[in-house]
Amino acid sequence: METSPFGVRLRRLLSHRRPTVATSIEHMQAVLARDAGVSTATLAAVVEHGAVPSPSLVRKLAPALDIHTADLFVIAGMPMPDDLASAWPTSPWDVGSLVHQAIRMNADQRSRLEALITSLPVQPRTGSAPGDDYPDTPGALLLRLLRNRNIRPYCARILYAVGGGPYVSESTVAGLGSGRVVITPQYVTAFAHLLGYRPGDMVALTGVGPVVDDAKTHPASVEIATLAWQARGLSSDQLAEVMAAARTIRSA
């Protein structure tokens, strides 16, 4: 029988989110099932027995978990539905290019950039996004969540600037996907800030921790992560337009 990594990840997340140490996982599952409007048996099959969730179950669980639906498909290790996919891959710019501009802006400039991004219409994809050959590892999960924001894996500079990631080469971060580079708590905490997650949740999802509490994060990391999510659907032409505007905003 086919199994899914989702059950283990979800169980760790529910365990981390328990309000007290005395709160049982079974109670957390029951609350989640109620909030998502699914049966406890359906959820238990995923969490306790590793069953592959249906796409409809993932869509119901996402808002109850306060996780983007598209991200939850990544976390569940399932193909991304076309209606939820980012614009990946775009050329020559990606959302990481916009993040690089945003980290050097003040609050007013970032607000203007965000207003421009949200004003642009989302253009439908012309085909399904390409996959990858990464193994099922914590590093691959992080890079897939990154790709879900149309950010390339060669992102060491923004990972360092936004989340306090390690000072390494761009190719070193990309090596997390294949497992060539060993993932550490510093990577996990940094990715959490870049992706807009609470670090404790990301530690639970990856199983790699603890949280690095003294990470040197960007003071506007929350706003920058939000901006990256808002820009994930921009086409190549739209990204070129926004990149030109970002340079103008920064120089004004």
TITORGU-624301 format. One record per residue (C-alpha): x negated, z negated, y negated. Coordinates in pm, whole numbers, plus 50000, padded with zeros to 5 digits. Example, Ala and Ser with C-alpha at 12.3 -4.5 7.8 and 13.67 -1.06 7.14 Angstrom:
REM residues 2
487704922050450
486334928650106
This chain:
REM residues 252
500005000050000
498725009349656
497834979549437
497354975249065
494854955248853
497744946148627
498864915748826
495514898148801
495164905948431
498704894748355
498314862648553
495134853648364
496864861148034
499874839648119
497564811548230
495674813447902
498884812647700
500324781747868
501384756747599
500034727647806
497804724448111
500794710248298
502824742048241
502924762348561
502274799348593
505664802248762
507304788348449
505404813048231
506514841448460
510114830248439
509984829048059
508374863448045
510964877948283
513764863748070
512274876247742
511644910847887
515044913148054
513684919148403
514194900748729
511804873248834
511394890549169
510264922949005
507714904848792
506524883349082
505854914349290
503384925949021
501784892548933
501624876949278
501364906749510
499604933349302
502454958249309
502114988449081
504554983548791
507015010648699
506635026748355
509985011648253
508734976848344
505614981448131
507754992447837
509964961547873
507074937247909
505074949647609
507244935247327
507764903047523
503984899247546
503464909947183
501154937847295
501394974147187
503244993647456
500535020147470
497904993147519
499874977247801
499815010247989
496015009347958
495904972948071
498134981748365
495745009748465
498495035648442
498595070948297
499505071447929
502935086847858
502645116047619
504995099647369
502645069647338
499265087247345
496865087047053
495525119646911
492345115947118
490165136047113
489835148246754
486935166146587
484765162146391
486235128646280
487895101046477
489475067946373
486085051246406
484995072546110
487825057745902
486915022646015
483355028945896
484775037245552
487175007745551
484524981345621
482824990845293
486024989345084
487564961044888
491124949344954
492704972644697
490835002844827
491844995145186
495454991445074
495335026044916
493785040545231
496445024245447
499215037945223
497845073145266
497565069545643
501125056845686
502495084145460
501345111945693
503755124645959
502785120446322
502175154246477
503135157946846
500355163547096
499885198747229
498925185347574
498075154347772
494965134847676
491955139347906
491075110748140
487735096248244
485835087648559
485115051348471
485385025648750
487934997648715
485764972748524
486164950448216
483884973648018
485975003948108
489124985548001
487644978747658
486575014747606
489975027547718
491685004547467
489265018247208
490165054047302
493815044147267
493005041346895
491165074746899
487815057346858
484865071347048
482775048247266
479735054647048
480805027346809
478045001146797
477895000546416
481564993346360
481694969246655
478864949846491
480364951546141
483954942846233
483614919846532
480074906646528
479054927246828
475484929146955
472944948846755
472464977746997
472415015647001
475575036547003
474845048747356
474485012947479
478125005147396
479195037547564
477375025447877
479954997947920
482355023548067
480175034048358
478944998748420
475375008448324
475484981348056
476394945748154
479354932447956
478894898547786
481184874247601
479774887547273
481044922247355
484474909347456
484914888447141
483744917146919
486094942047084
488964917447042
488474917346665
488044955246644
491134961046859
493284935046683
493574909846969
493214872346973
489794867247135
491214842947392
493704869247507
490944894847546
488834870547747
491844865347974
492484902548016
488874911048096
487944879248281
484714877248080
484194847647849
484144823447686
485144833047332
482194834147093
483554810846825
480754816846575
480934854946583
480124870046243
483314889646190
484284910645890
486464890345649
489114917845668
488884923646045
492644918846094
493504944345826
490914969045956
492234966246313
495754972746183
494565002945987
492895016946299
496115013846496
498105030846220
495655060046217
495575065746594
498045094846584
496385114846305
495355150146397
491905164946332
493135181246011
494815149245894
491695128845964
489625153345761
492095149145473
492005111345495
488215110245522
487885130645203
490365107645030
488505076845155
485295088444995
487135094444669
488745059944684
485405043044746
483685061344458
486485055944206
